[in-house]
Amino acid sequence: MPARHDGTSDEGYYYNLETGQVEHGKVSDWTSRIGPYPSEAEAAQALERVRARNEAWEEAERRWRDEDDPDED
């Protein structure tokens, strides 16, 4: 694990989708983890962040489709 000058790791924190646990560094297989996140707390909130982004993307797509559909008026 490479260390920075301040003694912290460059590896980051990951959320394990299978276990629901936060891991420091690349402990699990890439197919089971999302991240990296700069802190353990942010990694713990990974699923909430994913849900919020997905909802925002879906809303943006709905608006885009509504603007593009002239028959909706």
C-alpha positions as CSV (number, residue, x, y, z in Angstrom):
1,M,0.0,0.0,0.0
2,P,1.7,3.2,-1.1
3,A,1.8,5.9,1.7
4,R,1.6,9.6,1.2
5,H,3.8,12.1,3.1
6,D,1.2,12.5,5.7
7,G,1.1,8.7,6.4
8,T,-2.2,8.0,4.8
9,S,-2.8,5.4,2.1
10,D,-3.5,6.1,-1.5
11,E,-5.7,3.1,-1.7
12,G,-8.9,4.7,-0.5
13,Y,-12.0,3.1,0.9
14,Y,-14.4,0.8,-0.9
15,Y,-18.0,-0.4,-0.3
16,N,-18.3,-4.2,-0.7
17,L,-21.7,-4.9,-2.4
18,E,-21.7,-8.5,-1.3
19,T,-21.0,-8.0,2.4
20,G,-22.2,-4.4,2.9
21,Q,-19.0,-3.6,4.6
22,V,-16.4,-0.8,4.1
23,E,-12.9,-2.0,3.2
24,H,-9.7,-0.1,3.3
25,G,-7.8,-0.8,0.1
26,K,-8.6,-3.2,-2.7
27,V,-9.4,-6.2,-0.4
28,S,-12.2,-7.7,-2.5
29,D,-12.5,-8.6,-6.1
30,W,-13.3,-5.6,-8.4
31,T,-16.7,-7.1,-9.2
32,S,-17.8,-6.8,-5.6
33,R,-16.7,-3.3,-4.7
34,I,-17.5,0.3,-5.6
35,G,-15.1,3.2,-4.9
36,P,-12.6,4.4,-4.1
37,Y,-13.9,7.0,-1.6
38,P,-11.6,9.3,0.3
39,S,-13.0,8.3,3.7
40,E,-14.6,5.4,5.5
41,A,-17.8,7.5,6.1
42,E,-18.2,8.3,2.4
43,A,-17.7,4.7,1.5
44,A,-20.4,3.7,4.0
45,Q,-22.8,6.0,2.2
46,A,-22.0,4.6,-1.3
47,L,-25.4,3.0,-1.9
48,E,-27.2,6.2,-1.0
49,R,-25.0,8.2,-3.4
50,V,-25.6,5.7,-6.2
51,R,-29.4,5.9,-5.6
52,A,-29.4,9.7,-5.6
53,R,-27.3,9.8,-8.8
54,N,-29.6,7.3,-10.5
55,E,-32.7,9.3,-9.5
56,A,-31.1,12.5,-10.8
57,W,-30.2,10.9,-14.1
58,E,-33.7,9.4,-14.5
59,E,-35.3,12.8,-13.8
60,A,-33.0,14.5,-16.3
61,E,-33.8,11.9,-18.9
62,R,-37.6,12.4,-18.3
63,R,-37.2,16.1,-18.7
64,W,-35.1,15.6,-21.9
65,R,-37.7,13.3,-23.4
66,D,-40.5,15.7,-22.5
67,E,-38.7,18.6,-24.2
68,D,-38.1,16.4,-27.3
69,D,-41.6,15.1,-27.7
70,P,-43.8,17.7,-29.5
71,D,-46.9,15.5,-29.2
72,E,-46.9,16.0,-25.4
73,D,-48.3,19.6,-25.7
